[in-house]
Amino acid sequence: MDRNINLTEGNITRALTKLALPIMGTSFVQMMYNLTDMMWLGRLSTKAVAAAGTAGFFMWLGASLVLICQVGVSVGVAQGHGRQDLDDVKKHISNGIKFNLFIGIIYSLLLIVFRNQVIDFFNIRDVETINLAVSYLVIVSCGFIFHFTNPIFSAIYNASGNSLLPFIISSCGLVTNMVLDPILIFGIGPIPVLGIKGAALATVLAQIIVTLIYIIVSRKNRELFSHLKLFSLPEKDYIIRIFKLGFPACLQSGVHAIISMILTRILGQWGPTPVAVSSVGSQIESITWMTTEGFSTAISAFVGQNYGARNYERVKEGYYSGLKIVGAIGIFATFLLMFAGEPIFRIFTPEDSLAISQGKIYLWILGFSQFFMAMEIASAGGFNGLGRTHIPAITGIVLNGLRVPSAMILASTALGMTGVWWSISVSSIFKGIILTSAMMYVLKKGLRFN
């Protein structure tokens, strides 16, 4: 399982695909975590779905903070491998892990202390939904240290050219979550009915299993994890480099999460059902962005290694090869969401006809943007591999920010709550066009090693 793929030589499409498929599988596994929770909670109640979706925004914010070290370490490891500088690779790994653990602990404590205040932000106006959301948030916050750790291990192996290992380990976590979800939510034998608390507990336990497997396997990998000195003080220069590389991606994702929280607050005026629809619908839509982000990670690793090795022509060919594949994924997702939305949504809320009808509309509207979203995410991977992480961050922050005023304007018209969903779809279209055009311009202008 520790066989790395050399991305600086050989057939480009074969190397890129061989690296990308397990990463896409890992992304699919992450998507299934959320879909499994939503599927079982949908059989519990629509309010439980809305509560988990509301608390889930803070898991999203946590994932945004993880990006500081995930992206910074990934770029450092990939470019270090390209230069064949293993000492630099290990220093990025060691300092990235220390930095990430510090961020994770602080974030977890803040959520636990201010749990009521952060849930009150959404103004849901339903006491039961609020209480369920707080319960879910507290439990998952206690396990955030594992939620923060696993993506770093995954990024290290992916950037080294070994994407199969993270896929296998993540799959173990998914199986654990799928088995525990119905048992802990609905109870079985001596295990009591825990409801939404059971879903949160199942997620935490699955993440713990994944972390333990990563630790066991990594102890045997002397090439990457020997002499890391995890209990020594971090090195200032590496912390600064990791922060500079990863913060733009963190800021982009964090702003995106906050904007989505504001949009959810706007939807809250129509009750918990559209909130639940957005929560479930976004998980269904993640068929596109999770799988595409998997390929984006492969593009980032490929570009990073070849940029580090100064194989500039290979960087271009790798990006365009990847763009063709993610474009096909986006087209498939467009047809899936627009023409199979109702039966897909019915899987998650089988007893709620109102949620199903609204969900069909949600998926139809978001279907227009899937191709462009796929292109945006792939291009972001290309920029990350070059170390120019600020470009996709700026594009994302500006256009995601425009969703709020456009949603408020459209929601006040005859479109109502669908105006919120249209604001999301249209902004995704523009992001895809702008970022892909920018990446093509950079490649045409010519690359130079910094």
Protein Blocks (a to p, Z undefined) as FASTA:
>chain_A
ZZccdfkgcjfklmmmmmmmmmmmmmmmmmmmmmmmmmmmmmmomklmmmmmmmmmmmmm
mmmmmmmmmmmmmmmmmmmmmnopaklmmmmmmmmmmmmmmmmmmmmmmmmmmmmmmmmm
nonopaklmmmmmmmmmmmmmmmmmmmmmmmmmmmmmmnopaklmmmmmmmmmmmmmmmm
mmmmnopajbccekjmlmmmmmmmmmmmmmmmmmmmmmmmmklmgoklpmbccdfklmmm
mmmmmmmmmmmmmmmmmmmmmmmmmmmmnojklmmmmmmmmmmmmmmmmmmmmmmmmmmm
mmmmmmmnopaklmmmmmmmmmmmmmmmmmmmmmmmmmmmmmmmmmmmmmlmklmmmmmm
mmmmmmmmmmmmmmmmmmmmmmmmnopamlmmmmmmmmmmmmmmmmmmmmmmmnlmmlmm
mmmmmmmmmmmmmmmmmmmmmmmnopcdZZ
